[in-house]
Amino acid sequence: MEKIKFITDDNKEVEFYVVEQTEINENKYLLVADSEEEEAEALILKAVEEEEKETTYEIVDDDKELDIITKVFVELLEDVEIER
């Protein structure tokens, strides 16, 4: 898995592993995990702004959008179980 670094709003650096990525209705989404372990904590991130080589991501927190994107990731990753 690819490891990527994010800078939080309070300028802290955090690393996540990209489990999968997809694009739906011209929106880019990432499924990221805090480790490569089976019981890792995962987040679904949505690209909200792209400038040159940098993209800004936000955690998907809208329940309807989260349900839809979670189903897509479950289909893409047949051997992965995602719990909310």
mmCIF file of the N, C-alpha and C atoms, coordinates in Angstrom:
data_MODEL
# 
_entry.id   MODEL 
# 
loop_
_atom_site.group_PDB 
_atom_site.id 
_atom_site.type_symbol 
_atom_site.label_atom_id 
_atom_site.label_alt_id 
_atom_site.label_comp_id 
_atom_site.label_asym_id 
_atom_site.label_entity_id 
_atom_site.label_seq_id 
_atom_site.pdbx_PDB_ins_code 
_atom_site.Cartn_x 
_atom_site.Cartn_y 
_atom_site.Cartn_z 
_atom_site.occupancy 
_atom_site.B_iso_or_equiv 
_atom_site.pdbx_formal_charge 
_atom_site.auth_seq_id 
_atom_site.auth_comp_id 
_atom_site.auth_asym_id 
_atom_site.auth_atom_id 
_atom_site.pdbx_PDB_model_num 
ATOM 1   N N  . MET A 1 1  ? 0.837   -1.188 0.000   1.00 0.00 ? 1  MET A N  1 
ATOM 2   C CA . MET A 1 1  ? 0.000   0.000  0.000   1.00 0.00 ? 1  MET A CA 1 
ATOM 3   C C  . MET A 1 1  ? 0.877   1.246  0.000   1.00 0.00 ? 1  MET A C  1 
ATOM 4   N N  . GLU A 1 2  ? 0.397   2.227  -0.696  1.00 0.00 ? 2  GLU A N  1 
ATOM 5   C CA . GLU A 1 2  ? 1.095   3.517  -0.737  1.00 0.00 ? 2  GLU A CA 1 
ATOM 6   C C  . GLU A 1 2  ? 0.836   4.278  0.559   1.00 0.00 ? 2  GLU A C  1 
ATOM 7   N N  . LYS A 1 3  ? 1.866   4.893  1.086   1.00 0.00 ? 3  LYS A N  1 
ATOM 8   C CA . LYS A 1 3  ? 1.757   5.699  2.306   1.00 0.00 ? 3  LYS A CA 1 
ATOM 9   C C  . LYS A 1 3  ? 1.823   7.165  1.890   1.00 0.00 ? 3  LYS A C  1 
ATOM 10  N N  . ILE A 1 4  ? 0.879   7.970  2.405   1.00 0.00 ? 4  ILE A N  1 
ATOM 11  C CA . ILE A 1 4  ? 0.871   9.391  2.078   1.00 0.00 ? 4  ILE A CA 1 
ATOM 12  C C  . ILE A 1 4  ? 0.815   10.209 3.366   1.00 0.00 ? 4  ILE A C  1 
ATOM 13  N N  . LYS A 1 5  ? 1.313   11.430 3.271   1.00 0.00 ? 5  LYS A N  1 
ATOM 14  C CA . LYS A 1 5  ? 1.334   12.335 4.422   1.00 0.00 ? 5  LYS A CA 1 
ATOM 15  C C  . LYS A 1 5  ? 0.317   13.447 4.206   1.00 0.00 ? 5  LYS A C  1 
ATOM 16  N N  . PHE A 1 6  ? -0.346  13.785 5.292   1.00 0.00 ? 6  PHE A N  1 
ATOM 17  C CA . PHE A 1 6  ? -1.284  14.893 5.291   1.00 0.00 ? 6  PHE A CA 1 
ATOM 18  C C  . PHE A 1 6  ? -0.850  15.891 6.348   1.00 0.00 ? 6  PHE A C  1 
ATOM 19  N N  . ILE A 1 7  ? -1.156  17.145 6.107   1.00 0.00 ? 7  ILE A N  1 
ATOM 20  C CA . ILE A 1 7  ? -0.930  18.198 7.087   1.00 0.00 ? 7  ILE A CA 1 
ATOM 21  C C  . ILE A 1 7  ? -2.308  18.620 7.597   1.00 0.00 ? 7  ILE A C  1 
ATOM 22  N N  . THR A 1 8  ? -2.509  18.527 8.909   1.00 0.00 ? 8  THR A N  1 
ATOM 23  C CA . THR A 1 8  ? -3.797  18.889 9.490   1.00 0.00 ? 8  THR A CA 1 
ATOM 24  C C  . THR A 1 8  ? -3.939  20.408 9.566   1.00 0.00 ? 8  THR A C  1 
ATOM 25  N N  . ASP A 1 9  ? -5.127  20.855 9.929   1.00 0.00 ? 9  ASP A N  1 
ATOM 26  C CA . ASP A 1 9  ? -5.385  22.292 10.054  1.00 0.00 ? 9  ASP A CA 1 
ATOM 27  C C  . ASP A 1 9  ? -4.475  22.953 11.080  1.00 0.00 ? 9  ASP A C  1 
ATOM 28  N N  . ASP A 1 10 ? -4.033  22.185 12.073  1.00 0.00 ? 10 ASP A N  1 
ATOM 29  C CA . ASP A 1 10 ? -3.136  22.745 13.085  1.00 0.00 ? 10 ASP A CA 1 
ATOM 30  C C  . ASP A 1 10 ? -1.664  22.402 12.809  1.00 0.00 ? 10 ASP A C  1 
ATOM 31  N N  . ASN A 1 11 ? -1.364  22.166 11.525  1.00 0.00 ? 11 ASN A N  1 
ATOM 32  C CA . ASN A 1 11 ? -0.008  21.934 11.008  1.00 0.00 ? 11 ASN A CA 1 
ATOM 33  C C  . ASN A 1 11 ? 0.696   20.699 11.566  1.00 0.00 ? 11 ASN A C  1 
ATOM 34  N N  . LYS A 1 12 ? -0.056  19.691 11.978  1.00 0.00 ? 12 LYS A N  1 
ATOM 35  C CA . LYS A 1 12 ? 0.533   18.423 12.383  1.00 0.00 ? 12 LYS A CA 1 
ATOM 36  C C  . LYS A 1 12 ? 0.575   17.489 11.178  1.00 0.00 ? 12 LYS A C  1 
ATOM 37  N N  . GLU A 1 13 ? 1.640   16.723 11.080  1.00 0.00 ? 13 GLU A N  1 
ATOM 38  C CA . GLU A 1 13 ? 1.789   15.786 9.979   1.00 0.00 ? 13 GLU A CA 1 
ATOM 39  C C  . GLU A 1 13 ? 1.289   14.406 10.408  1.00 0.00 ? 13 GLU A C  1 
ATOM 40  N N  . VAL A 1 14 ? 0.398   13.836 9.601   1.00 0.00 ? 14 VAL A N  1 
ATOM 41  C CA . VAL A 1 14 ? -0.117  12.491 9.865   1.00 0.00 ? 14 VAL A CA 1 
ATOM 42  C C  . VAL A 1 14 ? 0.060   11.652 8.603   1.00 0.00 ? 14 VAL A C  1 
ATOM 43  N N  . GLU A 1 15 ? 0.287   10.356 8.794   1.00 0.00 ? 15 GLU A N  1 
ATOM 44  C CA . GLU A 1 15 ? 0.475   9.460  7.664   1.00 0.00 ? 15 GLU A CA 1 
ATOM 45  C C  . GLU A 1 15 ? -0.655  8.435  7.618   1.00 0.00 ? 15 GLU A C  1 
ATOM 46  N N  . PHE A 1 16 ? -1.081  8.137  6.409   1.00 0.00 ? 16 PHE A N  1 
ATOM 47  C CA . PHE A 1 16 ? -2.094  7.125  6.175   1.00 0.00 ? 16 PHE A CA 1 
ATOM 48  C C  . PHE A 1 16 ? -1.659  6.247  5.011   1.00 0.00 ? 16 PHE A C  1 
ATOM 49  N N  . TYR A 1 17 ? -2.203  5.045  5.006   1.00 0.00 ? 17 TYR A N  1 
ATOM 50  C CA . TYR A 1 17 ? -2.004  4.129  3.892   1.00 0.00 ? 17 TYR A CA 1 
ATOM 51  C C  . TYR A 1 17 ? -3.225  4.219  2.986   1.00 0.00 ? 17 TYR A C  1 
ATOM 52  N N  . VAL A 1 18 ? -2.994  4.375  1.694   1.00 0.00 ? 18 VAL A N  1 
ATOM 53  C CA . VAL A 1 18 ? -4.096  4.421  0.737   1.00 0.00 ? 18 VAL A CA 1 
ATOM 54  C C  . VAL A 1 18 ? -4.510  2.985  0.425   1.00 0.00 ? 18 VAL A C  1 
ATOM 55  N N  . VAL A 1 19 ? -5.721  2.633  0.830   1.00 0.00 ? 19 VAL A N  1 
ATOM 56  C CA . VAL A 1 19 ? -6.241  1.296  0.609   1.00 0.00 ? 19 VAL A CA 1 
ATOM 57  C C  . VAL A 1 19 ? -6.836  1.203  -0.790  1.00 0.00 ? 19 VAL A C  1 
ATOM 58  N N  . GLU A 1 20 ? -7.581  2.239  -1.183  1.00 0.00 ? 20 GLU A N  1 
ATOM 59  C CA . GLU A 1 20 ? -8.227  2.270  -2.497  1.00 0.00 ? 20 GLU A CA 1 
ATOM 60  C C  . GLU A 1 20 ? -8.592  3.710  -2.817  1.00 0.00 ? 20 GLU A C  1 
ATOM 61  N N  . GLN A 1 21 ? -8.792  3.979  -4.083  1.00 0.00 ? 21 GLN A N  1 
ATOM 62  C CA . GLN A 1 21 ? -9.260  5.289  -4.516  1.00 0.00 ? 21 GLN A CA 1 
ATOM 63  C C  . GLN A 1 21 ? -10.247 5.104  -5.648  1.00 0.00 ? 21 GLN A C  1 
ATOM 64  N N  . THR A 1 22 ? -11.156 6.053  -5.783  1.00 0.00 ? 22 THR A N  1 
ATOM 65  C CA . THR A 1 22 ? -12.156 5.989  -6.833  1.00 0.00 ? 22 THR A CA 1 
ATOM 66  C C  . THR A 1 22 ? -12.623 7.392  -7.176  1.00 0.00 ? 22 THR A C  1 
ATOM 67  N N  . GLU A 1 23 ? -13.320 7.500  -8.287  1.00 0.00 ? 23 GLU A N  1 
ATOM 68  C CA . GLU A 1 23 ? -13.900 8.780  -8.707  1.00 0.00 ? 23 GLU A CA 1 
ATOM 69  C C  . GLU A 1 23 ? -15.361 8.540  -9.042  1.00 0.00 ? 23 GLU A C  1 
ATOM 70  N N  . ILE A 1 24 ? -16.230 9.346  -8.430  1.00 0.00 ? 24 ILE A N  1 
ATOM 71  C CA . ILE A 1 24 ? -17.665 9.228  -8.642  1.00 0.00 ? 24 ILE A CA 1 
ATOM 72  C C  . ILE A 1 24 ? -18.215 10.618 -8.901  1.00 0.00 ? 24 ILE A C  1 
ATOM 73  N N  . ASN A 1 25 ? -18.909 10.772 -10.005 1.00 0.00 ? 25 ASN A N  1 
ATOM 74  C CA . ASN A 1 25 ? -19.487 12.067 -10.375 1.00 0.00 ? 25 ASN A CA 1 
ATOM 75  C C  . ASN A 1 25 ? -18.447 13.187 -10.313 1.00 0.00 ? 25 ASN A C  1 
ATOM 76  N N  . GLU A 1 26 ? -17.289 12.931 -10.856 1.00 0.00 ? 26 GLU A N  1 
ATOM 77  C CA . GLU A 1 26 ? -16.176 13.880 -10.919 1.00 0.00 ? 26 GLU A CA 1 
ATOM 78  C C  . GLU A 1 26 ? -15.611 14.249 -9.548  1.00 0.00 ? 26 GLU A C  1 
ATOM 79  N N  . ASN A 1 27 ? -15.954 13.501 -8.512  1.00 0.00 ? 27 ASN A N  1 
ATOM 80  C CA . ASN A 1 27 ? -15.387 13.692 -7.179  1.00 0.00 ? 27 ASN A CA 1 
ATOM 81  C C  . ASN A 1 27 ? -14.409 12.553 -6.906  1.00 0.00 ? 27 ASN A C  1 
ATOM 82  N N  . LYS A 1 28 ? -13.228 12.896 -6.392  1.00 0.00 ? 28 LYS A N  1 
ATOM 83  C CA . LYS A 1 28 ? -12.219 11.893 -6.076  1.00 0.00 ? 28 LYS A CA 1 
ATOM 84  C C  . LYS A 1 28 ? -12.313 11.533 -4.599  1.00 0.00 ? 28 LYS A C  1 
ATOM 85  N N  . TYR A 1 29 ? -12.264 10.219 -4.329  1.00 0.00 ? 29 TYR A N  1 
ATOM 86  C CA . TYR A 1 29 ? -12.345 9.716  -2.963  1.00 0.00 ? 29 TYR A CA 1 
ATOM 87  C C  . TYR A 1 29 ? -11.177 8.789  -2.681  1.00 0.00 ? 29 TYR A C  1 
ATOM 88  N N  . LEU A 1 30 ? -10.700 8.820  -1.438  1.00 0.00 ? 30 LEU A N  1 
ATOM 89  C CA . LEU A 1 30 ? -9.664  7.916  -0.969  1.00 0.00 ? 30 LEU A CA 1 
ATOM 90  C C  . LEU A 1 30 ? -10.185 7.160  0.238   1.00 0.00 ? 30 LEU A C  1 
ATOM 91  N N  . LEU A 1 31 ? -9.903  5.862  0.282   1.00 0.00 ? 31 LEU A N  1 
ATOM 92  C CA . LEU A 1 31 ? -10.101 5.082  1.491   1.00 0.00 ? 31 LEU A CA 1 
ATOM 93  C C  . LEU A 1 31 ? -8.723  4.916  2.086   1.00 0.00 ? 31 LEU A C  1 
ATOM 94  N N  . VAL A 1 32 ? -8.502  5.481  3.259   1.00 0.00 ? 32 VAL A N  1 
ATOM 95  C CA . VAL A 1 32 ? -7.191  5.441  3.903   1.00 0.00 ? 32 VAL A CA 1 
ATOM 96  C C  . VAL A 1 32 ? -7.298  4.753  5.254   1.00 0.00 ? 32 VAL A C  1 
ATOM 97  N N  . ALA A 1 33 ? -6.171  4.163  5.691   1.00 0.00 ? 33 ALA A N  1 
ATOM 98  C CA . ALA A 1 33 ? -6.118  3.483  6.986   1.00 0.00 ? 33 ALA A CA 1 
ATOM 99  C C  . ALA A 1 33 ? -4.891  3.956  7.740   1.00 0.00 ? 33 ALA A C  1 
ATOM 100 N N  . ASP A 1 34 ? -4.973  3.870  9.073   1.00 0.00 ? 34 ASP A N  1 
ATOM 101 C CA . ASP A 1 34 ? -3.865  4.334  9.897   1.00 0.00 ? 34 ASP A CA 1 
ATOM 102 C C  . ASP A 1 34 ? -2.753  3.289  10.032  1.00 0.00 ? 34 ASP A C  1 
ATOM 103 N N  . SER A 1 35 ? -2.996  2.060  9.543   1.00 0.00 ? 35 SER A N  1 
ATOM 104 C CA . SER A 1 35 ? -1.959  1.026  9.557   1.00 0.00 ? 35 SER A CA 1 
ATOM 105 C C  . SER A 1 35 ? -2.287  -0.011 8.493   1.00 0.00 ? 35 SER A C  1 
ATOM 106 N N  . GLU A 1 36 ? -1.393  -0.958 8.319   1.00 0.00 ? 36 GLU A N  1 
ATOM 107 C CA . GLU A 1 36 ? -1.617  -2.028 7.351   1.00 0.00 ? 36 GLU A CA 1 
ATOM 108 C C  . GLU A 1 36 ? -2.246  -3.262 8.006   1.00 0.00 ? 36 GLU A C  1 
ATOM 109 N N  . GLU A 1 37 ? -2.557  -3.163 9.280   1.00 0.00 ? 37 GLU A N  1 
ATOM 110 C CA . GLU A 1 37 ? -3.151  -4.273 10.022  1.00 0.00 ? 37 GLU A CA 1 
ATOM 111 C C  . GLU A 1 37 ? -4.608  -4.473 9.615   1.00 0.00 ? 37 GLU A C  1 
ATOM 112 N N  . GLU A 1 38 ? -5.144  -5.675 9.879   1.00 0.00 ? 38 GLU A N  1 
ATOM 113 C CA . GLU A 1 38 ? -6.527  -5.987 9.528   1.00 0.00 ? 38 GLU A CA 1 
ATOM 114 C C  . GLU A 1 38 ? -7.538  -5.134 10.284  1.00 0.00 ? 38 GLU A C  1 
ATOM 115 N N  . GLU A 1 39 ? -7.275  -4.810 11.514  1.00 0.00 ? 39 GLU A N  1 
ATOM 116 C CA . GLU A 1 39 ? -8.203  -4.048 12.346  1.00 0.00 ? 39 GLU A CA 1 
ATOM 117 C C  . GLU A 1 39 ? -7.874  -2.553 12.357  1.00 0.00 ? 39 GLU A C  1 
ATOM 118 N N  . ALA A 1 40 ? -7.400  -2.032 11.277  1.00 0.00 ? 40 ALA A N  1 
ATOM 119 C CA . ALA A 1 40 ? -7.001  -0.624 11.198  1.00 0.00 ? 40 ALA A CA 1 
ATOM 120 C C  . ALA A 1 40 ? -8.219  0.294  11.214  1.00 0.00 ? 40 ALA A C  1 
ATOM 121 N N  . GLU A 1 41 ? -7.994  1.495  11.722  1.00 0.00 ? 41 GLU A N  1 
ATOM 122 C CA . GLU A 1 41 ? -9.011  2.544  11.646  1.00 0.00 ? 41 GLU A CA 1 
ATOM 123 C C  . GLU A 1 41 ? -8.944  3.132  10.242  1.00 0.00 ? 41 GLU A C  1 
ATOM 124 N N  . ALA A 1 42 ? -10.098 3.343  9.621   1.00 0.00 ? 42 ALA A N  1 
ATOM 125 C CA . ALA A 1 42 ? -10.124 3.835  8.250   1.00 0.00 ? 42 ALA A CA 1 
ATOM 126 C C  . ALA A 1 42 ? -10.975 5.097  8.151   1.00 0.00 ? 42 ALA A C  1 
ATOM 127 N N  . LEU A 1 43 ? -10.656 5.893  7.154   1.00 0.00 ? 43 LEU A N  1 
ATOM 128 C CA . LEU A 1 43 ? -11.401 7.111  6.844   1.00 0.00 ? 43 LEU A CA 1 
ATOM 129 C C  . LEU A 1 43 ? -11.660 7.157  5.350   1.00 0.00 ? 43 LEU A C  1 
ATOM 130 N N  . ILE A 1 44 ? -12.756 7.787  4.985   1.00 0.00 ? 44 ILE A N  1 
ATOM 131 C CA . ILE A 1 44 ? -12.999 8.077  3.575   1.00 0.00 ? 44 ILE A CA 1 
ATOM 132 C C  . ILE A 1 44 ? -12.824 9.575  3.407   1.00 0.00 ? 44 ILE A C  1 
ATOM 133 N N  . LEU A 1 45 ? -11.923 9.937  2.503   1.00 0.00 ? 45 LEU A N  1 
ATOM 134 C CA . LEU A 1 45 ? -11.600 11.337 2.259   1.00 0.00 ? 45 LEU A CA 1 
ATOM 135 C C  . LEU A 1 45 ? -12.075 11.740 0.865   1.00 0.00 ? 45 LEU A C  1 
ATOM 136 N N  . LYS A 1 46 ? -12.474 12.982 0.744   1.00 0.00 ? 46 LYS A N  1 
ATOM 137 C CA . LYS A 1 46 ? -12.937 13.531 -0.529  1.00 0.00 ? 46 LYS A CA 1 
ATOM 138 C C  . LYS A 1 46 ? -12.053 14.699 -0.917  1.00 0.00 ? 46 LYS A C  1 
ATOM 139 N N  . ALA A 1 47 ? -11.595 14.704 -2.171  1.00 0.00 ? 47 ALA A N  1 
ATOM 140 C CA . ALA A 1 47 ? -10.805 15.828 -2.676  1.00 0.00 ? 47 ALA A CA 1 
ATOM 141 C C  . ALA A 1 47 ? -11.740 17.020 -2.833  1.00 0.00 ? 47 ALA A C  1 
ATOM 142 N N  . VAL A 1 48 ? -11.357 18.138 -2.224  1.00 0.00 ? 48 VAL A N  1 
ATOM 143 C CA . VAL A 1 48 ? -12.222 19.318 -2.285  1.00 0.00 ? 48 VAL A CA 1 
ATOM 144 C C  . VAL A 1 48 ? -11.591 20.481 -3.033  1.00 0.00 ? 48 VAL A C  1 
ATOM 145 N N  . GLU A 1 49 ? -10.280 20.427 -3.220  1.00 0.00 ? 49 GLU A N  1 
ATOM 146 C CA . GLU A 1 49 ? -9.602  21.521 -3.905  1.00 0.00 ? 49 GLU A CA 1 
ATOM 147 C C  . GLU A 1 49 ? -8.277  21.015 -4.462  1.00 0.00 ? 49 GLU A C  1 
ATOM 148 N N  . GLU A 1 50 ? -8.003  21.370 -5.698  1.00 0.00 ? 50 GLU A N  1 
ATOM 149 C CA . GLU A 1 50 ? -6.732  20.985 -6.298  1.00 0.00 ? 50 GLU A CA 1 
ATOM 150 C C  . GLU A 1 50 ? -6.028  22.220 -6.831  1.00 0.00 ? 50 GLU A C  1 
ATOM 151 N N  . GLU A 1 51 ? -4.794  22.397 -6.411  1.00 0.00 ? 51 GLU A N  1 
ATOM 152 C CA . GLU A 1 51 ? -3.973  23.510 -6.885  1.00 0.00 ? 51 GLU A CA 1 
ATOM 153 C C  . GLU A 1 51 ? -2.615  22.966 -7.264  1.00 0.00 ? 51 GLU A C  1 
ATOM 154 N N  . GLU A 1 52 ? -2.255  23.132 -8.522  1.00 0.00 ? 52 GLU A N  1 
ATOM 155 C CA . GLU A 1 52 ? -0.976  22.645 -9.036  1.00 0.00 ? 52 GLU A CA 1 
ATOM 156 C C  . GLU A 1 52 ? -0.739  21.204 -8.597  1.00 0.00 ? 52 GLU A C  1 
ATOM 157 N N  . LYS A 1 53 ? 0.232   20.963 -7.723  1.00 0.00 ? 53 LYS A N  1 
ATOM 158 C CA . LYS A 1 53 ? 0.551   19.596 -7.315  1.00 0.00 ? 53 LYS A CA 1 
ATOM 159 C C  . LYS A 1 53 ? -0.049  19.213 -5.973  1.00 0.00 ? 53 LYS A C  1 
ATOM 160 N N  . GLU A 1 54 ? -0.848  20.081 -5.356  1.00 0.00 ? 54 GLU A N  1 
ATOM 161 C CA . GLU A 1 54 ? -1.410  19.804 -4.042  1.00 0.00 ? 54 GLU A CA 1 
ATOM 162 C C  . GLU A 1 54 ? -2.930  19.678 -4.108  1.00 0.00 ? 54 GLU A C  1 
ATOM 163 N N  . THR A 1 55 ? -3.430  18.695 -3.395  1.00 0.00 ? 55 THR A N  1 
ATOM 164 C CA . THR A 1 55 ? -4.866  18.475 -3.299  1.00 0.00 ? 55 THR A CA 1 
ATOM 165 C C  . THR A 1 55 ? -5.261  18.541 -1.829  1.00 0.00 ? 55 THR A C  1 
ATOM 166 N N  . THR A 1 56 ? -6.386  19.188 -1.563  1.00 0.00 ? 56 THR A N  1 
ATOM 167 C CA . THR A 1 56 ? -6.914  19.260 -0.210  1.00 0.00 ? 56 THR A CA 1 
ATOM 168 C C  . THR A 1 56 ? -8.020  18.222 -0.072  1.00 0.00 ? 56 THR A C  1 
ATOM 169 N N  . TYR A 1 57 ? -7.961  17.456 1.021   1.00 0.00 ? 57 TYR A N  1 
ATOM 170 C CA . TYR A 1 57 ? -8.964  16.426 1.286   1.00 0.00 ? 57 TYR A CA 1 
ATOM 171 C C  . TYR A 1 57 ? -9.690  16.737 2.575   1.00 0.00 ? 57 TYR A C  1 
ATOM 172 N N  . GLU A 1 58 ? -10.974 16.346 2.621   1.00 0.00 ? 58 GLU A N  1 
ATOM 173 C CA . GLU A 1 58 ? -11.773 16.458 3.833   1.00 0.00 ? 58 GLU A CA 1 
ATOM 174 C C  . GLU A 1 58 ? -12.387 15.109 4.124   1.00 0.00 ? 58 GLU A C  1 
ATOM 175 N N  . ILE A 1 59 ? -12.589 14.827 5.398   1.00 0.00 ? 59 ILE A N  1 
ATOM 176 C CA . ILE A 1 59 ? -13.245 13.589 5.802   1.00 0.00 ? 59 ILE A CA 1 
ATOM 177 C C  . ILE A 1 59 ? -14.713 13.665 5.393   1.00 0.00 ? 59 ILE A C  1 
ATOM 178 N N  . VAL A 1 60 ? -15.210 12.612 4.766   1.00 0.00 ? 60 VAL A N  1 
ATOM 179 C CA . VAL A 1 60 ? -16.619 12.553 4.385   1.00 0.00 ? 60 VAL A CA 1 
ATOM 180 C C  . VAL A 1 60 ? -17.420 12.307 5.656   1.00 0.00 ? 60 VAL A C  1 
ATOM 181 N N  . ASP A 1 61 ? -18.298 13.254 6.005   1.00 0.00 ? 61 ASP A N  1 
ATOM 182 C CA . ASP A 1 61 ? -19.088 13.095 7.218   1.00 0.00 ? 61 ASP A CA 1 
ATOM 183 C C  . ASP A 1 61 ? -20.596 13.161 6.966   1.00 0.00 ? 61 ASP A C  1 
ATOM 184 N N  . ASP A 1 62 ? -20.989 13.414 5.730   1.00 0.00 ? 62 ASP A N  1 
ATOM 185 C CA . ASP A 1 62 ? -22.402 13.384 5.369   1.00 0.00 ? 62 ASP A CA 1 
ATOM 186 C C  . ASP A 1 62 ? -22.842 11.915 5.305   1.00 0.00 ? 62 ASP A C  1 
ATOM 187 N N  . ASP A 1 63 ? -23.825 11.536 6.119   1.00 0.00 ? 63 ASP A N  1 
ATOM 188 C CA . ASP A 1 63 ? -24.219 10.132 6.226   1.00 0.00 ? 63 ASP A CA 1 
ATOM 189 C C  . ASP A 1 63 ? -24.638 9.513  4.893   1.00 0.00 ? 63 ASP A C  1 
ATOM 190 N N  . LYS A 1 64 ? -25.402 10.234 4.103   1.00 0.00 ? 64 LYS A N  1 
ATOM 191 C CA . LYS A 1 64 ? -25.872 9.699  2.818   1.00 0.00 ? 64 LYS A CA 1 
ATOM 192 C C  . LYS A 1 64 ? -24.687 9.480  1.870   1.00 0.00 ? 64 LYS A C  1 
ATOM 193 N N  . GLU A 1 65 ? -23.830 10.469 1.750   1.00 0.00 ? 65 GLU A N  1 
ATOM 194 C CA . GLU A 1 65 ? -22.654 10.355 0.890   1.00 0.00 ? 65 GLU A CA 1 
ATOM 195 C C  . GLU A 1 65 ? -21.736 9.243  1.395   1.00 0.00 ? 65 GLU A C  1 
ATOM 196 N N  . LEU A 1 66 ? -21.553 9.160  2.707   1.00 0.00 ? 66 LEU A N  1 
ATOM 197 C CA . LEU A 1 66 ? -20.700 8.138  3.302   1.00 0.00 ? 66 LEU A CA 1 
ATOM 198 C C  . LEU A 1 66 ? -21.236 6.737  3.011   1.00 0.00 ? 66 LEU A C  1 
ATOM 199 N N  . ASP A 1 67 ? -22.527 6.541  3.114   1.00 0.00 ? 67 ASP A N  1 
ATOM 200 C CA . ASP A 1 67 ? -23.125 5.234  2.809   1.00 0.00 ? 67 ASP A CA 1 
ATOM 201 C C  . ASP A 1 67 ? -22.876 4.835  1.359   1.00 0.00 ? 67 ASP A C  1 
ATOM 202 N N  . ILE A 1 68 ? -23.062 5.767  0.447   1.00 0.00 ? 68 ILE A N  1 
ATOM 203 C CA . ILE A 1 68 ? -22.869 5.483  -0.976  1.00 0.00 ? 68 ILE A CA 1 
ATOM 204 C C  . ILE A 1 68 ? -21.417 5.132  -1.271  1.00 0.00 ? 68 ILE A C  1 
ATOM 205 N N  . ILE A 1 69 ? -20.490 5.939  -0.780  1.00 0.00 ? 69 ILE A N  1 
ATOM 206 C CA . ILE A 1 69 ? -19.070 5.720  -1.065  1.00 0.00 ? 69 ILE A CA 1 
ATOM 207 C C  . ILE A 1 69 ? -18.579 4.449  -0.380  1.00 0.00 ? 69 ILE A C  1 
ATOM 208 N N  . THR A 1 70 ? -19.066 4.177  0.828   1.00 0.00 ? 70 THR A N  1 
ATOM 209 C CA . THR A 1 70 ? -18.681 2.945  1.522   1.00 0.00 ? 70 THR A CA 1 
ATOM 210 C C  . THR A 1 70 ? -19.079 1.728  0.697   1.00 0.00 ? 70 THR A C  1 
ATOM 211 N N  . LYS A 1 71 ? -20.284 1.723  0.144   1.00 0.00 ? 71 LYS A N  1 
ATOM 212 C CA . LYS A 1 71 ? -20.740 0.608  -0.692  1.00 0.00 ? 71 LYS A CA 1 
ATOM 213 C C  . LYS A 1 71 ? -19.841 0.431  -1.907  1.00 0.00 ? 71 LYS A C  1 
ATOM 214 N N  . VAL A 1 72 ? -19.414 1.526  -2.508  1.00 0.00 ? 72 VAL A N  1 
ATOM 215 C CA . VAL A 1 72 ? -18.521 1.448  -3.673  1.00 0.00 ? 72 VAL A CA 1 
ATOM 216 C C  . VAL A 1 72 ? -17.192 0.810  -3.272  1.00 0.00 ? 72 VAL A C  1 
ATOM 217 N N  . PHE A 1 73 ? -16.630 1.250  -2.161  1.00 0.00 ? 73 PHE A N  1 
ATOM 218 C CA . PHE A 1 73 ? -15.359 0.678  -1.717  1.00 0.00 ? 73 PHE A CA 1 
ATOM 219 C C  . PHE A 1 73 ? -15.501 -0.793 -1.339  1.00 0.00 ? 73 PHE A C  1 
ATOM 220 N N  . VAL A 1 74 ? -16.613 -1.177 -0.746  1.00 0.00 ? 74 VAL A N  1 
ATOM 221 C CA . VAL A 1 74 ? -16.835 -2.590 -0.412  1.00 0.00 ? 74 VAL A CA 1 
ATOM 222 C C  . VAL A 1 74 ? -16.873 -3.430 -1.693  1.00 0.00 ? 74 VAL A C  1 
ATOM 223 N N  . GLU A 1 75 ? -17.503 -2.918 -2.741  1.00 0.00 ? 75 GLU A N  1 
ATOM 224 C CA . GLU A 1 75 ? -17.545 -3.628 -4.016  1.00 0.00 ? 75 GLU A CA 1 
ATOM 225 C C  . GLU A 1 75 ? -16.158 -3.722 -4.649  1.00 0.00 ? 75 GLU A C  1 
ATOM 226 N N  . LEU A 1 76 ? -15.382 -2.640 -4.562  1.00 0.00 ? 76 LEU A N  1 
ATOM 227 C CA . LEU A 1 76 ? -14.037 -2.637 -5.142  1.00 0.00 ? 76 LEU A CA 1 
ATOM 228 C C  . LEU A 1 76 ? -13.092 -3.571 -4.390  1.00 0.00 ? 76 LEU A C  1 
ATOM 229 N N  . LEU A 1 77 ? -13.296 -3.694 -3.096  1.00 0.00 ? 77 LEU A N  1 
ATOM 230 C CA . LEU A 1 77 ? -12.423 -4.497 -2.235  1.00 0.00 ? 77 LEU A CA 1 
ATOM 231 C C  . LEU A 1 77 ? -13.232 -5.651 -1.652  1.00 0.00 ? 77 LEU A C  1 
ATOM 232 N N  . GLU A 1 78 ? -13.415 -6.681 -2.418  1.00 0.00 ? 78 GLU A N  1 
ATOM 233 C CA . GLU A 1 78 ? -14.278 -7.788 -2.025  1.00 0.00 ? 78 GLU A CA 1 
ATOM 234 C C  . GLU A 1 78 ? -13.877 -8.438 -0.703  1.00 0.00 ? 78 GLU A C  1 
ATOM 235 N N  . ASP A 1 79 ? -12.588 -8.429 -0.387  1.00 0.00 ? 79 ASP A N  1 
ATOM 236 C CA . ASP A 1 79 ? -12.120 -9.118 0.824   1.00 0.00 ? 79 ASP A CA 1 
ATOM 237 C C  . ASP A 1 79 ? -11.994 -8.189 2.036   1.00 0.00 ? 79 ASP A C  1 
ATOM 238 N N  . VAL A 1 80 ? -12.540 -6.977 1.937   1.00 0.00 ? 80 VAL A N  1 
ATOM 239 C CA . VAL A 1 80 ? -12.438 -6.007 3.024   1.00 0.00 ? 80 VAL A CA 1 
ATOM 240 C C  . VAL A 1 80 ? -13.823 -5.741 3.592   1.00 0.00 ? 80 VAL A C  1 
ATOM 241 N N  . GLU A 1 81 ? -13.908 -5.713 4.926   1.00 0.00 ? 81 GLU A N  1 
ATOM 242 C CA . GLU A 1 81 ? -15.150 -5.389 5.596   1.00 0.00 ? 81 GLU A CA 1 
ATOM 243 C C  . GLU A 1 81 ? -15.019 -4.016 6.230   1.00 0.00 ? 81 GLU A C  1 
ATOM 244 N N  . ILE A 1 82 ? -15.964 -3.141 5.952   1.00 0.00 ? 82 ILE A N  1 
ATOM 245 C CA . ILE A 1 82 ? -15.933 -1.787 6.500   1.00 0.00 ? 82 ILE A CA 1 
ATOM 246 C C  . ILE A 1 82 ? -17.095 -1.640 7.470   1.00 0.00 ? 82 ILE A C  1 
ATOM 247 N N  . GLU A 1 83 ? -16.764 -1.284 8.706   1.00 0.00 ? 83 GLU A N  1 
ATOM 248 C CA . GLU A 1 83 ? -17.788 -1.066 9.722   1.00 0.00 ? 83 GLU A CA 1 
ATOM 249 C C  . GLU A 1 83 ? -17.863 0.424  10.046  1.00 0.00 ? 83 GLU A C  1 
ATOM 250 N N  . ARG A 1 84 ? -19.071 0.907  10.292  1.00 0.00 ? 84 ARG A N  1 
ATOM 251 C CA . ARG A 1 84 ? -19.266 2.308  10.669  1.00 0.00 ? 84 ARG A CA 1 
ATOM 252 C C  . ARG A 1 84 ? -19.509 2.450  12.126  1.00 0.00 ? 84 ARG A C  1 
# 
